[in-house]
Amino acid sequence: MKIAFYNTLNSIVLIALGLWGYIDYTDVQSPTALIPVGFGIILLLCANGLKKENKIISHVAVLLTLLILVALVGMRLPKSLISGGLGLVRVIGMILTSVLSMVAFVLSFIKARR
């Protein structure tokens, strides 16, 4: 699996949907909606190191992906399930790409171990 591709896909989705979530709130724009954007930017910066198969950058990217995945599932998803709407769609999209990226990382680490 090409982990750089899945990492880039995940980071673009985190940035795009995070910005959409920030802009979508017309009354009060919460800066916490920019947390996925920050993670997405950092993960996007890791893409070049992932292409070069840098182990340290790979582990940093896995850690960041795991952190954002836990935050999305543990904190944001329950709130979005209650409110529903497009916010739920955005959260599910970010969760799906983060899970896909984590699977790619795990399979890559298993392959490297053999």
Secondary structure as GFF3:
##gff-version 3
##sequence-region A 1 114
A	DSSP	alpha_helix	3	24	.	.	.	ID=ss1
A	DSSP	three_ten_helix	31	34	.	.	.	ID=ss2
A	DSSP	alpha_helix	35	45	.	.	.	ID=ss3
A	DSSP	alpha_helix	47	51	.	.	.	ID=ss4
A	DSSP	alpha_helix	55	71	.	.	.	ID=ss5
A	DSSP	pi_helix	72	76	.	.	.	ID=ss6
A	DSSP	alpha_helix	77	83	.	.	.	ID=ss7
A	DSSP	alpha_helix	86	113	.	.	.	ID=ss8
###
